[in-house]
Amino acid sequence: MKQNKIFLCLILILLAISLFAMVFPAFQARWMADDYCMNADAKEVNITSFFQSIYTSWSGRFAYIIATYFLSSLPAQTLGFQVSMIVMLWLLALSFAMNRGAALIQIQFNWQECFILAMVVLLCLFKISPNLYQNLFWRDGIINYVLPLVFSTFSLGLLAQVLKSGMTVALGFALWFSAFLSAGFSESAGIAHLSLFASIWLFTAFSQDKNRARILGPISVILGGTLAGFLIEFLAPGNAIRGGILPDKPGFIELVLLTLRNIAHLYGKLIYFGIFWVLIALAVGTYFSYFSLSKSQAEQEKSQKIFGWAIRAFTVNFLLGSGVCAAIAYLMKAYPDDRIIFIPYFFAILSICAAGLVIGRHFGSVILQRKVRNQARILNLVQLVFSFIFLFIAIGSIVQLIKTLPAQLDYARRWDERDLSIQNEITLQRKDLIIPGLESRYGLPDLQLEKDDWVNRCMASYYGANSITGK
C-alpha cells in the first residue's frame, strides 16, 4: 500500500526536530582532555611526522591519527558544524544501506522512507547511549567511535549493493577500502567490525543457500579490508608501548568469566534502560515493511523463516559484543567503558530495525494473501499512533534542550573567555600561567591544581606556555 505523503513529511519533520535537539549541544562544546594533546603535536609538525610520532610511540589508530591532524586545524568553536556534518554523512550512509538492504528482500522503499528509517536508528542510538557527550560532543570521541561507524555503515550498504547487482572492480575496491578505514579509528571499533564480518562470513560459509559461493566473495572482500586495517592498528609499535602500562592479563578461565559478565552488563543495560527505544526501532521497521507490500507481491512472497533470522541476528550481535567485551576484559579486567558501548549498541539497534523489516514483510504477505479487510483503516490508525509518539518525542527533546541550554551556553562562554585570556598572556610573553579551571564534564577532566598533571601539560604545550596551573 502507498504511504500517505503528508504522514511521511510529518514524521520527517518531527524526527529532524528531535535529532536537531540532540545534536545542538555540540555547538556549545569545546576541546577537552586529549584534544589538547593532539592539537599541540599537530601544530608543530607536518602530517608525516605527526603520523610517525603517534604511530610509533602511542597508538596504531592510523585513520584516527590522520583525521585528527586535519581536524586539529579547525577552531574549537566549529565543533558543532563538524558534528552536524558527520551526523548528516552518517544519515546518508544509513539511508543508502537501508535502501540497498531492503531491496535484497524485495522491499522497494523510496528515499524518503529510507531517510526516516535512518533517522529512527540514530535517534534510538543517541537516546540509549550511556554517555552521549563523550561520543558526540567531544572531538576525540567523535573520531574514535562515530567516524568508524560511518564507514562501516557505508560498507554494509556497498555489500548489499554488490549482492544485489554484482561485483565490479570499482565496487570491490570501495567495499574493501571502506571496511579498511572502519577498523583504523579505535581498537574497539576494529574488533567489533572484525567480529561482525567474520560471523557473517561463517554463517554464509555453513549455510545451505545455493548462492553461497556468490555471496562469500563480497563478504570475503569486506572481511579482508577489516582484517588488514585491524592488523595495521594492532601491530603498531605504539600499541606495544601503551600495552606495557596496562595491568597483568587474566588467565583463560578468568577471561571467559569476565567476558560473560561484560556481555550481561552490555546487553542487560540496553534492555533495562533502552527497552522503549528498542521497541520503537522494531515497530518502525515492521510498519514500513508491512505497508510496502502490494497484493501481487504478497501472492509471490515465500514464507520467511523468522525464527532462523532471529537466531542469526542474535548470534551475530552476541559475537560482536563478545569481541568488544573480551578485549576490555583481557586488557583492563574492566567493564566496557560507556563510550565504547556506543559501538555494539549501534549494530544492535540496526539489527532490531532490520528484524522489523523481516517481520513486517512476512506478516504483510500473510495478511494480504488472506484478503483481510479494512487495510486502509488500519494504516490510518497506525499512522496516527506513530504521529503522536514522534510528536511527544520531539516535544520531550526540545524541552530537555531548553532545560540544559543555559548551562551549555555558560560553559561555552567561560571556555571562550579563558581561551582568549591565555592567548593574551602568551602574547605578553608570560609563560608560567595560573588560570581558573573549568568543571570536569561527563568524565572528561579539565585543568588541575598541579601543573604536572597531563591535562595541564597538554594545554601548556598547545598554547605555547611553559606551564599552566589551575586555580
C-alpha positions in Angstrom: 0.0 0.0 0.0 1.2 3.5 -0.8 2.3 5.7 2.1 0.5 8.9 2.9 2.9 11.7 1.8 1.6 14.0 4.5 2.3 11.4 7.1 5.8 10.9 5.8 6.5 14.6 5.7 5.2 15.0 9.3 7.4 12.2 10.6 10.4 13.6 8.8 9.9 17.0 10.4 9.4 15.5 13.9 12.4 13.3 13.6 14.5 16.2 12.3 13.4 18.3 15.3 14.3 15.5 17.7 17.7 14.9 16.2 18.4 18.7 16.0 17.7 19.0 19.7 20.1 16.2 20.4 22.9 17.4 18.2 22.6 21.1 19.0 24.7 20.9 22.3 27.7 20.2 20.0 27.7 24.0 19.2 28.5 24.8 22.8 31.1 22.0 23.2 34.8 22.8 23.1 38.1 21.0 23.3 38.7 18.8 26.3 41.4 16.4 27.6 43.1 14.5 24.8 42.1 17.2 22.2 44.8 19.5 23.6 47.5 16.8 23.4 46.8 16.0 19.8 46.4 19.7 18.8 49.7 20.5 20.4 51.6 17.8 18.5 49.8 18.7 15.2 50.7 22.4 15.4 54.4 21.6 15.4 54.9 19.2 12.6 53.6 18.1 9.2 51.3 15.2 8.8 54.0 12.6 8.0 56.0 13.5 11.2 52.8 13.6 13.2 51.7 10.2 12.0 55.1 8.6 12.6 55.3 10.1 16.1 51.9 8.9 17.3 52.0 5.5 15.4 55.4 4.5 16.8 55.1 5.9 20.3 51.5 5.6 21.4 48.7 4.3 19.2 48.2 2.4 15.9 44.9 4.1 15.1 46.0 5.1 11.7 42.7 6.5 10.5 42.2 8.4 13.8 45.7 9.9 13.5 45.1 11.3 10.0 41.5 12.6 10.8 42.8 14.2 14.0 45.6 16.0 12.2 43.3 17.7 9.7 40.5 18.5 12.3 43.0 20.0 14.7 43.5 23.0 12.4 39.8 24.0 12.9 38.8 26.3 15.7 37.1 24.8 18.8 34.1 26.9 18.1 33.5 24.9 14.8 32.9 21.7 16.7 29.1 21.9 16.2 29.5 22.2 12.5 31.9 19.2 12.4 29.4 17.1 14.4 26.5 18.2 12.2 28.4 17.3 9.0 29.4 13.9 10.4 25.9 13.1 11.5 24.5 14.1 8.1 27.0 11.9 6.4 26.1 9.1 8.6 22.4 9.6 7.8 23.1 9.5 4.1 25.2 6.3 4.5 22.4 4.7 6.6 19.8 5.7 4.1 21.8 4.1 1.3 22.3 0.9 3.4 18.6 0.8 4.2 17.6 1.2 0.6 20.0 -1.5 -0.7 19.4 -3.8 2.2 15.7 -3.7 1.8 16.0 -4.3 -1.9 17.7 -7.6 -1.1 14.4 -8.9 0.4 12.3 -7.3 -2.4 11.2 -4.3 -0.4 11.1 -1.1 -2.5 11.5 1.9 -0.3 11.7 5.4 -1.7 14.5 7.7 -0.3 12.1 9.5 2.0 11.2 6.2 3.7 14.9 5.2 3.9 15.8 8.5 5.4 13.1 8.1 8.1 14.4 4.7 8.9 17.9 6.0 9.2 16.8 8.9 11.4 15.0 6.5 13.7 18.1 4.3 14.1 20.3 7.3 15.0 17.6 8.8 17.3 17.2 5.5 19.2 21.0 5.1 19.4 21.5 8.6 20.8 18.8 8.1 23.3 20.2 4.9 24.7 23.8 5.9 24.6 25.1 5.9 28.3 27.5 8.8 27.7 26.4 10.7 24.5 28.7 13.6 25.4 31.9 11.7 25.1 30.6 10.1 21.8 29.1 13.0 20.1 30.3 16.3 21.7 34.0 15.5 22.4 36.2 15.7 19.3 38.4 12.7 20.3 35.3 10.6 21.0 33.7 11.6 17.7 36.7 10.4 15.7 37.3 7.3 17.7 33.7 6.0 18.0 31.5 7.8 15.4 33.6 8.0 12.3 34.3 4.2 12.2 30.6 3.6 12.3 30.0 5.9 9.4 32.5 3.9 7.3 31.1 0.5 8.5 27.6 1.7 7.6 28.8 2.6 4.1 30.5 -0.8 3.9 27.2 -2.5 4.7 25.4 -0.5 2.0 28.0 -1.4 -0.5 27.8 -5.0 0.5 24.1 -5.0 -0.2 24.6 -3.3 -3.5 27.2 -5.8 -4.6 25.0 -8.7 -3.6 22.1 -7.2 -5.5 23.8 -6.1 -8.7 27.1 -8.0 -8.8 30.8 -7.1 -8.1 32.8 -4.7 -10.2 36.4 -3.5 -9.7 35.3 -0.1 -8.5 32.7 -1.5 -6.1 35.1 -4.1 -4.9 37.8 -1.5 -4.1 35.2 0.8 -2.4 34.0 -2.1 -0.3 37.5 -3.1 0.7 38.7 0.4 1.4 35.6 1.5 3.5 36.0 -1.7 5.6 39.7 -1.0 5.9 39.1 2.5 7.2 36.4 1.5 9.6 38.9 -0.7 11.5 41.5 2.1 11.8 39.9 4.6 14.3 40.0 2.6 17.5 40.7 -0.9 18.8 37.1 -1.4 20.0 35.7 -0.4 16.6 38.2 -2.6 14.8 37.4 -5.6 17.0 33.7 -5.0 16.6 33.8 -4.8 12.8 36.1 -7.9 12.6 33.7 -9.8 14.8 30.7 -8.7 12.8 32.0 -9.5 9.3 33.7 -12.8 10.5 30.4 -14.0 12.0 28.6 -13.1 8.8 31.2 -14.9 6.7 30.9 -18.0 8.9 27.1 -18.1 8.7 27.3 -17.8 4.9 30.0 -20.4 4.6 28.0 -23.0 6.5 24.6 -22.1 5.1 22.7 -24.2 2.6 22.0 -21.3 0.3 22.5 -22.2 -3.4 24.1 -18.8 -4.0 26.6 -19.2 -1.2 29.6 -19.1 -3.4 28.5 -15.8 -5.0 27.7 -14.3 -1.6 31.0 -15.4 0.0 33.1 -13.3 -2.5 31.9 -9.8 -1.4 31.9 -10.8 2.2 35.5 -12.1 1.9 36.5 -8.7 0.4 34.9 -6.8 3.3 36.4 -9.1 5.8 39.8 -8.8 4.2 39.7 -5.0 4.4 38.6 -5.1 8.0 41.4 -7.6 8.9 44.0 -5.5 7.1 43.0 -2.4 9.0 42.9 -4.2 12.3 46.4 -5.7 11.8 48.0 -2.4 10.9 46.5 -0.9 14.0 47.2 -3.8 16.3 50.8 -4.4 15.3 51.8 -0.7 15.6 54.9 -0.1 17.8 52.9 2.5 19.7 50.4 -0.2 20.8 53.2 -2.2 22.4 54.4 0.8 24.4 50.9 1.6 25.6 50.2 -2.0 26.4 53.1 -2.0 28.7 51.3 0.2 31.2 48.2 -2.0 31.4 47.6 -4.4 34.2 48.6 -8.1 34.1 46.5 -10.2 31.7 43.9 -12.6 33.1 44.1 -16.4 32.7 41.7 -18.2 30.3 39.0 -19.1 32.8 39.1 -15.6 34.3 38.9 -14.1 30.8 35.8 -16.2 29.9 34.1 -15.3 33.2 34.9 -11.6 32.8 33.7 -11.6 29.2 30.4 -13.2 30.1 30.0 -10.7 32.9 30.7 -7.9 30.5 28.2 -9.2 27.9 25.5 -9.4 30.5 26.3 -5.9 31.6 26.3 -4.6 28.0 23.0 -6.0 26.7 21.3 -6.1 30.1 21.9 -2.3 30.3 20.4 -2.0 26.8 17.2 -3.8 27.6 16.8 -2.3 31.1 17.4 1.3 30.2 16.5 1.3 26.5 13.6 -1.0 26.0 11.3 1.8 24.8 13.7 2.7 22.0 14.3 -0.9 21.1 10.6 -1.3 20.6 10.4 2.0 18.6 13.1 0.7 16.2 11.4 -2.7 15.9 7.9 -1.1 15.3 9.1 1.4 12.7 10.9 -1.3 10.7 7.8 -3.5 10.9 5.5 -0.7 9.9 7.3 0.4 6.8 7.9 -3.2 5.6 4.3 -4.3 6.3 2.7 -1.5 4.4 5.2 -1.6 1.5 3.7 -4.7 0.0 1.2 -4.8 -2.9 -1.2 -7.7 -3.3 0.7 -9.0 -6.3 3.9 -9.1 -4.3 2.2 -10.8 -1.4 1.0 -13.6 -3.6 4.5 -14.2 -4.8 6.1 -13.9 -1.4 7.7 -17.0 0.0 7.4 -17.9 3.7 10.1 -16.2 5.7 11.9 -18.2 8.4 11.6 -15.5 11.0 12.9 -17.7 13.8 16.1 -18.5 11.8 16.7 -14.9 11.0 16.2 -14.0 14.7 18.8 -16.6 15.8 21.3 -15.3 13.2 20.8 -11.7 14.3 21.1 -12.6 18.0 24.3 -14.7 17.3 25.9 -12.0 15.2 25.3 -9.4 17.9 26.4 -11.8 20.6 29.7 -12.5 18.9 30.2 -8.8 18.1 29.6 -7.9 21.8 31.8 -10.8 22.9 34.7 -9.4 20.8 34.5 -6.0 22.4 33.9 -7.3 25.9 36.7 -9.9 25.7 39.2 -7.2 24.6 38.2 -5.0 27.5 38.4 -7.9 30.0 41.8 -9.0 28.6 43.4 -5.6 28.6 42.0 -4.0 31.7 39.8 -6.5 33.5 37.1 -3.9 33.5 33.5 -3.3 32.3 33.2 -1.8 28.8 33.5 2.0 29.0 30.3 3.9 28.3 31.8 5.5 25.2 32.8 2.0 23.8 29.3 0.7 24.4 28.1 3.1 21.7 29.6 0.8 19.0 27.8 -2.5 19.8 24.6 -0.6 20.6 24.6 0.8 17.0 24.7 -2.6 15.5 22.1 -3.9 18.0 19.6 -1.1 17.1 20.3 -1.6 13.3 19.7 -5.3 13.7 16.4 -4.7 15.6 15.2 -2.3 12.8 16.2 -4.9 10.2 14.3 -7.6 12.2 11.3 -5.3 11.9 11.7 -5.3 8.1 11.7 -9.1 8.0 8.7 -9.4 10.4 6.7 -6.8 8.6 7.4 -8.4 5.2 6.3 -11.8 6.5 3.1 -10.8 8.2 2.2 -8.3 5.5 2.3 -11.1 2.9 0.2 -13.5 5.1 -2.5 -10.9 5.8 -2.7 -9.6 2.2 -3.0 -13.2 0.9 -5.9 -13.8 3.3 -7.5 -10.6 2.0 -8.1 -9.0 5.4 -10.4 -6.1 5.1 -10.0 -2.6 6.4 -6.3 -2.3 5.4 -6.7 1.5 4.8 -8.3 2.0 8.2 -5.6 0.0 9.9 -3.0 2.1 8.0 -4.6 5.4 9.1 -4.7 4.2 12.8 -1.1 3.1 12.8 0.0 6.4 11.2 -2.0 8.3 13.9 -0.3 6.4 16.7 3.2 7.0 15.2 2.4 10.7 14.7 1.6 11.1 18.4 4.6 9.1 19.6 7.1 11.1 17.5 5.3 14.3 18.4 5.9 13.6 22.1 9.5 12.5 21.4 10.1 15.8 19.6 8.5 17.9 22.4 10.5 16.0 25.0 13.7 16.6 23.1 13.1 20.3 22.8 12.1 20.6 26.5 15.3 18.8 27.5 17.3 21.1 25.3 15.7 24.2 26.8 16.5 23.0 30.3 20.1 22.3 29.6 20.9 25.1 27.2 21.6 27.9 29.7 24.3 25.8 31.4 25.8 24.8 28.0 25.9 28.4 26.8 27.5 29.5 30.1 30.2 26.8 29.7 31.0 27.8 26.1 31.2 31.5 27.2 33.6 30.8 30.0 35.7 28.5 27.8 36.0 31.1 25.1 36.9 33.8 27.7 39.6 31.5 29.2 40.9 30.7 25.8 41.2 34.4 24.9 42.8 35.2 28.2 45.5 32.5 27.8 46.3 33.7 24.3 46.6 37.3 25.6 49.0 36.2 28.3 51.2 34.4 25.8 51.2 37.5 23.6 52.6 39.4 26.5 55.4 36.7 26.9 54.0 35.4 30.1 54.8 31.7 30.0 54.0 30.4 33.5 50.3 30.9 33.9 47.8 30.4 36.7 44.4 30.0 35.1 41.0 29.2 36.5 39.9 25.7 35.7 36.5 24.7 34.4 34.4 21.9 35.7 35.1 18.4 34.5 32.3 17.2 32.2 30.9 13.7 31.8 34.1 12.0 32.9 36.4 14.3 30.9 39.0 16.2 33.1 39.8 19.9 32.8 42.7 21.9 34.3 44.0 20.5 37.6 45.7 22.3 40.5 49.0 20.6 39.7 50.9 21.9 36.7 52.4 18.5 36.1 49.0 16.9 35.5 48.8 15.5 32.0 45.9 17.8 31.0 47.8 20.9 32.3 50.9 19.8 30.3 49.0 19.3 27.1 47.3 22.6 27.4 50.6 24.4 28.1 52.1 22.7 25.1 49.2 23.7 22.9 49.2 27.3 23.9 53.0 27.6 23.9 53.4 28.2 27.7 56.0 26.7 30.0 53.4 25.7 32.5 49.7 26.2 33.3 48.4 25.7 36.9 44.7 25.6 37.7 43.2 27.6 40.5 
